Amino acid sequence: MKYIGRTDEYFELSNVDHNNCDRLHDTQKNQLLLLWFTSDNNKLTIDSIEHTFNTNQIVFLTEFHQVEINKIYGVKLLRFNKPFYCILDHDSEVGCKGILFFGAASLPILSPSESEIEVLETVWKMLIIEMESKDRLQLEMLQMMLKRILILCTRIYKNQENYQVTDNTKVDLIREFNFLVEKHFREKHTVAEYATLLNKSPKTISNLFKKASSKTPLRFIQERKMLEARRLLRHSDKGISEIGYEIGFNDIQAFSRFFKKYEGVSPSIFKSSSPEGKLPILRE
């Protein structure tokens, strides 16, 4: 089921299985995607890393994720674009920027409890009913229920990832750091540079991450650079030196050392390896 508005608003709800899984590749410009799995043992390779998704797990993707379909048995798909609802412009309403979407290196995967699943299923049923309505309030109703789903999922993920250890101001600061890394990782590579953008000291940022995350802010920056390196090496025809330069390395040797430190193999070996092959785990 699709809603297409007069000014390019796009909203879609679909049930996907092995017969129509190519729908996952029907990318829309400025799209955001929610996948809610309805069966076990679904396998997707996302940015060159294979993931197995089981019943009621939920993952959030943007147009920038590179997705390869290995096995799909059952998944509910929700897709919308920026004209339908721009979370960056309305983030105060849903609070998902830097958490569910545009969170740099982290792939947000939810595992809701039974009570949370019940609530999400109720909202989903309402969405399906509203998709069949054709009155002048349909767009507003769909947007309202989409916001409800995003708010619910943001709360679930915050609890799951232990975001509750900090107050709201500190959570907002972490989210803003995440989003700034997403925007500037190609040219800004130190915690101090992002601290300046946030009008905070590097020590303040580091202490905040120590309380709220298992990763340091520098690790977060490096993982985002590694994610882009993997994407470009696996999904583009660019040379290794060009890719290194694109993510901030003027020296190909420095890029190769950086990549091998975190990936365990050189960029050339990674680029020539089979996409179906098992990739090394990102190491400290």
Buried (B, 14 or more C-beta within 10 A) or exposed (E): EEBEBEEEBBBBBBEBBEEEBEBBEEBBEBBBBBBBBBBEEBBBBBBBBBBEBEBBBBBBBBEEBBBBBBEBBBBBBBBBBBBBBEBEEEBEEBBBBBBBBBBBBBBBBBBBEEEBBEBBBEBBEBBEEBBEEEEEEBBEBBBEBBBBBBBBBBBBBBBBBEBEEBEEEBBBBBBBBBBBBBEBBEEBBEBEBBBEEEEBEBEBBBEBBEEBBEBBBBBBBBBBBBBBBBBBBBEEEBEBBEBBBBBBBEEBEEBBEBBBEBBBBBBEBBBEBEEEEEBEEBEE
